[in-house]
Amino acid sequence: MSVELGRYGIWQHAGVLTPELAREIESLGFGAIWLGGSPPGDLSIAESLLDATDRIAVATGIVNMWSTPADEVASSYHRIEAKHPGRFLLGVGVGHPEATSDYTRPYATVVEYLDALDAADVPVAGRALAALGPKVLKLSAERTAGAHPYLTTPEHTREARGILGDGVLLAPEHKVVLNSDPAAAREIGRPAVQKPYLGLRNYVSNLKRLGWADSDIADGGSDALIDALVAHGEPDAVAARLDEHLAAGADHVCAQILTPKGADLTPDLRRLAGALGLG
Protein backbone atom coordinates (compact mmCIF):
# COMPACT_ATOMS: atom_id res chain seq x y z
CA MET A 1 0.00 0.00 0.00
CA SER A 2 1.41 3.39 -1.00
CA VAL A 3 1.53 6.32 1.41
CA GLU A 4 -0.84 9.16 0.53
CA LEU A 5 1.13 12.41 0.68
CA GLY A 6 -1.26 14.86 -0.94
CA ARG A 7 -0.01 17.60 -3.22
CA TYR A 8 1.86 19.69 -0.66
CA GLY A 9 3.95 18.90 2.39
CA ILE A 10 6.14 20.75 4.87
CA TRP A 11 9.86 19.93 5.15
CA GLN A 12 11.64 20.97 8.33
CA HIS A 13 14.68 19.86 10.28
CA ALA A 14 13.72 17.27 12.85
CA GLY A 15 14.82 19.49 15.72
CA VAL A 16 12.22 22.12 14.77
CA LEU A 17 9.26 19.78 14.59
CA THR A 18 7.17 19.24 17.72
CA PRO A 19 3.87 17.43 18.24
CA GLU A 20 2.15 20.81 18.57
CA LEU A 21 3.58 22.05 15.27
CA ALA A 22 2.63 18.76 13.61
CA ARG A 23 -0.98 19.21 14.71
CA GLU A 24 -0.96 22.73 13.28
CA ILE A 25 0.44 21.53 9.94
CA GLU A 26 -2.22 18.81 9.77
CA SER A 27 -5.03 21.20 10.66
CA LEU A 28 -3.98 23.52 7.82
CA GLY A 29 -4.46 20.76 5.26
CA PHE A 30 -0.91 19.81 4.31
CA GLY A 31 -0.57 16.17 3.34
CA ALA A 32 2.82 15.29 4.79
CA ILE A 33 5.53 16.34 7.21
CA TRP A 34 9.11 15.67 6.09
CA LEU A 35 11.75 15.17 8.77
CA GLY A 36 15.05 16.63 7.58
CA GLY A 37 18.51 16.66 9.05
CA SER A 38 19.23 12.90 9.06
CA PRO A 39 16.98 11.83 11.97
CA PRO A 40 18.34 8.95 14.07
CA GLY A 41 17.47 5.40 13.18
CA ASP A 42 15.10 4.76 16.06
CA LEU A 43 12.70 7.16 14.29
CA SER A 44 11.21 8.18 17.62
CA ILE A 45 10.68 11.70 16.28
CA ALA A 46 8.55 10.40 13.41
CA GLU A 47 6.61 8.22 15.81
CA SER A 48 5.91 11.12 18.16
CA LEU A 49 4.53 13.24 15.30
CA LEU A 50 2.31 10.40 14.12
CA ASP A 51 1.12 9.81 17.68
CA ALA A 52 0.14 13.48 17.94
CA THR A 53 -1.84 13.60 14.69
CA ASP A 54 -4.71 11.73 13.07
CA ARG A 55 -4.25 11.64 9.29
CA ILE A 56 -1.15 13.38 8.03
CA ALA A 57 1.71 11.32 6.63
CA VAL A 58 5.23 11.60 8.03
CA ALA A 59 8.31 10.97 5.87
CA THR A 60 12.02 11.07 6.52
CA GLY A 61 14.06 13.32 4.29
CA ILE A 62 16.33 11.44 4.81
CA VAL A 63 17.73 8.68 7.02
CA ASN A 64 21.44 8.62 6.19
CA MET A 65 22.71 5.23 5.03
CA TRP A 66 26.21 5.82 6.39
CA SER A 67 25.10 6.57 9.95
CA THR A 68 22.10 4.23 10.34
CA PRO A 69 22.32 0.48 9.72
CA ALA A 70 19.56 -0.89 7.51
CA ASP A 71 18.45 -3.44 10.10
CA GLU A 72 17.98 -0.71 12.71
CA VAL A 73 15.83 1.49 10.49
CA ALA A 74 13.90 -1.55 9.22
CA SER A 75 12.98 -2.48 12.78
CA SER A 76 11.84 1.10 13.41
CA TYR A 77 9.85 1.09 10.18
CA HIS A 78 7.94 -2.04 11.16
CA ARG A 79 7.23 -0.69 14.64
CA ILE A 80 5.79 2.53 13.23
CA GLU A 81 3.90 0.85 10.40
CA ALA A 82 2.20 -1.52 12.86
CA LYS A 83 1.11 1.44 14.98
CA HIS A 84 0.22 3.87 12.17
CA PRO A 85 -0.42 1.80 9.03
CA GLY A 86 -0.05 3.61 5.73
CA ARG A 87 1.09 6.91 7.25
CA PHE A 88 4.89 6.60 7.26
CA LEU A 89 7.26 6.87 4.30
CA LEU A 90 10.88 5.88 4.92
CA GLY A 91 13.10 8.22 2.92
CA VAL A 92 16.71 7.04 2.77
CA GLY A 93 19.80 8.38 1.07
CA VAL A 94 23.56 8.23 0.85
CA GLY A 95 24.12 11.85 1.84
CA HIS A 96 27.22 13.61 0.54
CA PRO A 97 30.92 12.77 0.54
CA GLU A 98 31.97 15.67 2.76
CA ALA A 99 29.91 14.23 5.64
CA THR A 100 31.80 10.98 6.17
CA SER A 101 35.31 9.66 5.76
CA ASP A 102 33.82 6.31 4.65
CA TYR A 103 32.16 7.75 1.53
CA THR A 104 33.27 5.21 -1.07
CA ARG A 105 31.32 3.28 -3.69
CA PRO A 106 28.18 5.39 -3.04
CA TYR A 107 26.03 3.78 -5.73
CA ALA A 108 26.95 0.27 -4.60
CA THR A 109 26.24 1.32 -1.02
CA VAL A 110 22.74 2.45 -1.99
CA VAL A 111 22.06 -0.84 -3.78
CA GLU A 112 23.33 -2.89 -0.84
CA TYR A 113 21.24 -0.84 1.60
CA LEU A 114 18.10 -1.37 -0.47
CA ASP A 115 18.93 -5.07 -0.65
CA ALA A 116 19.08 -5.13 3.16
CA LEU A 117 15.72 -3.36 3.41
CA ASP A 118 14.30 -5.98 1.05
CA ALA A 119 15.67 -8.74 3.25
CA ALA A 120 14.05 -7.06 6.26
CA ASP A 121 10.67 -6.92 4.47
CA VAL A 122 10.47 -3.13 4.21
CA PRO A 123 8.11 -2.78 1.24
CA VAL A 124 9.10 -0.92 -1.90
CA ALA A 125 5.93 1.19 -1.59
CA GLY A 126 6.95 2.25 1.91
CA ARG A 127 10.30 3.79 1.06
CA ALA A 128 11.72 6.58 -1.11
CA LEU A 129 15.23 7.48 -2.20
CA ALA A 130 17.08 10.79 -2.17
CA ALA A 131 18.06 11.26 -5.80
CA LEU A 132 19.50 14.01 -7.98
CA GLY A 133 21.45 12.50 -10.88
CA PRO A 134 20.08 10.23 -13.61
CA LYS A 135 21.61 7.00 -12.30
CA VAL A 136 20.12 7.23 -8.81
CA LEU A 137 16.83 8.57 -10.16
CA LYS A 138 16.55 5.42 -12.27
CA LEU A 139 17.38 3.31 -9.22
CA SER A 140 14.70 5.06 -7.17
CA ALA A 141 12.12 4.09 -9.79
CA GLU A 142 13.29 0.48 -9.84
CA ARG A 143 13.72 -0.13 -6.11
CA THR A 144 11.49 2.31 -4.19
CA ALA A 145 8.22 4.21 -4.40
CA GLY A 146 10.17 7.04 -6.00
CA ALA A 147 12.49 10.00 -5.60
CA HIS A 148 12.89 12.81 -3.11
CA PRO A 149 15.19 15.40 -4.75
CA TYR A 150 16.50 18.22 -2.55
CA LEU A 151 17.63 21.74 -3.55
CA THR A 152 16.21 21.59 -7.02
CA THR A 153 14.15 23.60 -9.47
CA PRO A 154 11.12 22.86 -11.64
CA GLU A 155 13.55 22.34 -14.52
CA HIS A 156 15.14 19.49 -12.60
CA THR A 157 11.68 18.12 -11.79
CA ARG A 158 10.84 18.01 -15.50
CA GLU A 159 14.05 16.12 -16.28
CA ALA A 160 13.52 13.79 -13.32
CA ARG A 161 10.00 12.92 -14.44
CA GLY A 162 11.36 12.00 -17.86
CA ILE A 163 13.85 9.64 -16.24
CA LEU A 164 11.43 8.13 -13.71
CA GLY A 165 8.57 7.57 -16.11
CA ASP A 166 4.92 7.58 -15.12
CA GLY A 167 3.49 6.17 -11.92
CA VAL A 168 6.62 6.74 -9.81
CA LEU A 169 6.60 9.14 -6.87
CA LEU A 170 8.44 12.42 -7.43
CA ALA A 171 8.51 14.65 -4.34
CA PRO A 172 10.98 17.55 -4.63
CA GLU A 173 11.82 19.94 -1.82
CA HIS A 174 11.71 23.70 -2.41
CA LYS A 175 12.68 26.47 0.00
CA VAL A 176 10.24 29.29 0.69
CA VAL A 177 10.52 32.80 2.15
CA LEU A 178 7.25 34.70 2.52
CA ASN A 179 8.65 38.18 2.12
CA SER A 180 7.88 40.57 -0.72
CA ASP A 181 11.21 42.45 -0.41
CA PRO A 182 13.65 40.55 -2.66
CA ALA A 183 16.75 41.75 -0.84
CA ALA A 184 15.35 40.82 2.56
CA ALA A 185 14.14 37.46 1.25
CA ARG A 186 17.57 36.67 -0.20
CA GLU A 187 19.17 37.60 3.11
CA ILE A 188 17.06 34.88 4.75
CA GLY A 189 17.32 32.37 1.92
CA ARG A 190 20.98 32.61 0.92
CA PRO A 191 22.51 31.16 4.12
CA ALA A 192 20.23 28.10 3.88
CA VAL A 193 21.54 27.47 0.36
CA GLN A 194 25.16 28.48 0.80
CA LYS A 195 25.93 26.42 3.90
CA PRO A 196 26.47 23.66 3.34
CA TYR A 197 25.03 22.98 -0.10
CA LEU A 198 27.15 25.24 -2.31
CA GLY A 199 30.20 23.55 -0.81
CA LEU A 200 29.01 19.98 -1.45
CA ARG A 201 30.03 18.46 -4.75
CA ASN A 202 26.92 16.37 -5.39
CA TYR A 203 24.68 19.44 -5.14
CA VAL A 204 27.11 21.60 -7.09
CA SER A 205 27.33 18.95 -9.81
CA ASN A 206 23.56 18.84 -10.05
CA LEU A 207 23.32 22.61 -10.37
CA LYS A 208 25.91 22.55 -13.13
CA ARG A 209 23.95 19.83 -14.93
CA LEU A 210 21.04 22.25 -14.87
CA GLY A 211 23.18 24.91 -16.56
CA TRP A 212 24.35 27.06 -13.67
CA ALA A 213 27.87 28.43 -14.02
CA ASP A 214 30.70 28.54 -11.50
CA SER A 215 30.08 32.27 -11.17
CA ASP A 216 26.50 31.57 -10.04
CA ILE A 217 27.68 29.14 -7.37
CA ALA A 218 30.59 31.22 -6.04
CA ASP A 219 30.42 33.71 -3.17
CA GLY A 220 27.19 32.44 -1.66
CA GLY A 221 25.32 32.13 -4.92
CA SER A 222 24.21 34.70 -7.46
CA ASP A 223 20.88 36.43 -6.94
CA ALA A 224 19.54 34.48 -9.91
CA LEU A 225 20.52 31.15 -8.36
CA ILE A 226 19.08 32.04 -4.96
CA ASP A 227 15.86 33.18 -6.62
CA ALA A 228 15.65 29.85 -8.48
CA LEU A 229 16.19 27.76 -5.34
CA VAL A 230 14.24 29.88 -2.83
CA ALA A 231 10.71 30.90 -3.76
CA HIS A 232 10.01 34.31 -2.28
CA GLY A 233 7.41 37.03 -2.43
CA GLU A 234 3.77 37.27 -1.42
CA PRO A 235 2.07 33.94 -0.62
CA ASP A 236 0.31 33.72 -4.00
CA ALA A 237 3.61 34.15 -5.86
CA VAL A 238 5.28 31.51 -3.72
CA ALA A 239 2.37 29.12 -4.26
CA ALA A 240 2.64 29.65 -8.01
CA ARG A 241 6.34 28.76 -7.88
CA LEU A 242 5.62 25.54 -5.99
CA ASP A 243 2.95 24.70 -8.53
CA GLU A 244 5.58 24.89 -11.28
CA HIS A 245 6.95 21.63 -9.86
CA LEU A 246 3.53 20.01 -10.18
CA ALA A 247 3.21 21.27 -13.74
CA ALA A 248 6.66 19.82 -14.47
CA GLY A 249 5.65 16.37 -13.27
CA ALA A 250 5.95 16.29 -9.48
CA ASP A 251 3.32 14.41 -7.51
CA HIS A 252 4.03 16.23 -4.26
CA VAL A 253 6.05 19.33 -3.30
CA CYS A 254 7.78 19.68 0.08
CA ALA A 255 7.95 23.35 1.08
CA GLN A 256 10.71 24.27 3.50
CA ILE A 257 9.66 27.58 5.03
CA LEU A 258 12.62 29.75 6.01
CA THR A 259 12.20 32.53 8.56
CA PRO A 260 14.53 34.85 10.47
CA LYS A 261 16.31 32.91 13.21
CA GLY A 262 14.02 32.15 16.12
CA ALA A 263 10.83 33.30 14.39
CA ASP A 264 7.61 31.34 14.82
CA LEU A 265 6.76 29.30 11.73
CA THR A 266 3.02 29.27 12.37
CA PRO A 267 2.03 32.58 10.72
CA ASP A 268 3.86 31.66 7.50
CA LEU A 269 2.42 28.14 7.55
CA ARG A 270 -1.07 29.65 7.69
CA ARG A 271 -0.35 32.18 4.94
CA LEU A 272 1.10 29.52 2.64
CA ALA A 273 -1.75 27.10 3.29
CA GLY A 274 -4.23 29.80 2.36
CA ALA A 275 -2.42 30.61 -0.88
CA LEU A 276 -2.31 26.92 -1.79
CA GLY A 277 -6.04 26.58 -1.21
CA LEU A 278 -5.66 24.06 1.62
CA GLY A 279 -7.83 23.61 4.68
SULBEL-V204042 format. One record per run of one state. SS is the DSSP state (H for helix, E for strand, - for the rest). FROM is the first residue (numbers start at 1). TO is the last residue. If there is no record, write none. Layout:
SS	FROM	TO
SS	FROM	TO
This chain:
-	1	7
E	8	13
-	14	18
H	19	27
-	28	31
E	32	36
-	37	43
H	44	52
-	53	56
E	57	60
-	61	62
E	63	64
-	65	69
H	70	83
-	84	87
E	88	93
-	94	96
H	97	99
-	100	105
H	106	119
-	120	123
H	124	126
E	127	129
-	130	133
H	134	143
-	144	145
E	146	147
-	148	153
H	154	164
-	165	168
E	169	177
-	178	181
H	182	194
-	195	196
H	197	199
-	200	200
H	201	209
-	210	213
H	214	217
-	218	222
H	223	229
E	230	232
-	233	234
H	235	247
-	248	251
E	252	257
-	258	265
H	266	275
-	276	279
